[in-house]
Amino acid sequence: MDLSSLHTFRVAACDLNGQMRGKRVPPSYAPKLEKGVVRMPFSALNVDLWGADIDGSPLVFESGDADGVLLPTDRGPVPMPWLDTPTALIPMGLYDDNGTPFSGDPRHALASILSRYAKRGWSVIAATELEFTLLDASGSQPKPPLNPVTGRRLSDEAVLSIAQMDAFDSFFTDLYDGCAAMGIPAQTAISESGIGQFEINLSHQDALRCADDTWLFKALTRGLARKHGFTATFMAKPYADDAGNGMHVHFSVTDGSGRNVFDNGGPDGTEILRAAVAGCLSAMPGSTLIFAPHGNSYTRLVPGAHAPTGASWAYENRTAAIRIPGGAPAARRIEHRVAGGDINPYLMLTAVLGAALVGIEDDLRPPPPIKGNAYELDGVPQLAGDWKSSIAAFETDPIITRIFSKELVRNLAMTKRQEIARFSDRPSDEHWLSYLEAV
């Protein structure tokens, strides 16, 4: 992409809440980006949901709010089709002056886990399924959008409805065109079970590229929805009495010859697959804060609401937190079904893939796969039940310390405690406005 023809372009890294933090710079900066011409405080990736510094953060009050260096990732520049003026975004990572990755950068956290797979000669292939809701946010409470064809407000569920998809054809055509322009591998789109809810799947690819594309896809979807006169939100529960937005991730692991290490030629998969499942189950309670990072997230995590609340696994069973899909043995994979649509994709994949690796490293064994409805089973370890307890679990879980740096654990815990305090000072019926397009 020719940056010299643009008026300006954006450089941005991902903060702990998955928001873009960076700068608008002139084209003259393009050839100097690799030299570290753009600097940004380390604390910028550790602000709260509204962009405020964290009270008492060592990044601000002990280090003097020092600057780091923004360097381009290997993702390269991408267009920003939701803006009227042609421009580009270059995803960046944050480093210190010696070139050491900043441990509070979510993308670096995922890269660190993937490097541990690489030391085994393995690569991780991943894909995400993203649910989002289109709505009208012009009033004091969210409402379903107007059907562009009939002009009437949506009022009913429309599972797998082609008519519902076709009513929003202009938006989805622009969305697919935007994905193509940005190099995001969008696959199938469906109308989901919630009012105005849809799902788009991204294809299987390198896990770090998967996280990049998931992060960019969320920005693209929100931006294009605004251009079409409504709002797209990935918040976990836009309406209290309707379906929530989830984000499932599928992953497999290949060795140096390209062989899937989960494939044993049959439906059960290998011992390595079961060790990875066991790691995911063991880390799940402590990882709740990653899968449910906001207060609104916990209104989705209720039994029977199509969002797993217990750490169980099964073959071809969508009530379980971990599902092993059927199909050809060569494509044997793990589907992790816990996360909400409001997650940070880098942190989510770090938690999932890090937990799987711990299971493999420790040669863990999972309990027997469940049969029947997971919501009706007793004795299944449960995820943290609320926002506050999930923070405590994240800080103290021994598996988490093997996945995330101490600095990132501290920063995320401080961020979430500040958000709890700030939300307590705001009327509860206005909380949705803070989440609407921020997550």
Secondary structure, 3 states (H helix, E strand, C coil): CCHHHCCCEEEEEECCCCCEEEEEECHHHHHHHHHCCEEEEHHHHHCCCCCCCCCCCHHHHCCCCCEEEEEECCCCCEECCCCCCCCEEEEEEEECCCCCECCCCHHHHHHHHHHHHHHCCCEEEEEEEEEEEEEECCCCCCECCECCCCCCECCCCCCCCHHHHHHCHHHHHHHHHHHHHHCCCEEEEEECCCCCEEEEEECCEEHHHHHHHHHHHHHHHHHHHHHCCCEEECCCCCCCCCCCCEEEEEEEEECCCCCECCCCCCCCCCHHHHHHHHHHHHHCCCCHHHHCCCHHHHHCCCCCCCCCCECCEEECCCCCCEEECCCCHHHCCEEECCCECCCCHHHHHHHHHHHHHHHHHCCCCCCCCCCCCHHHCCCCCECCCCHHHHHHHHHHCCCHHHCCCHHHHHHHHHHHHHHHHHHHCCCHHHHHHHHCCCC
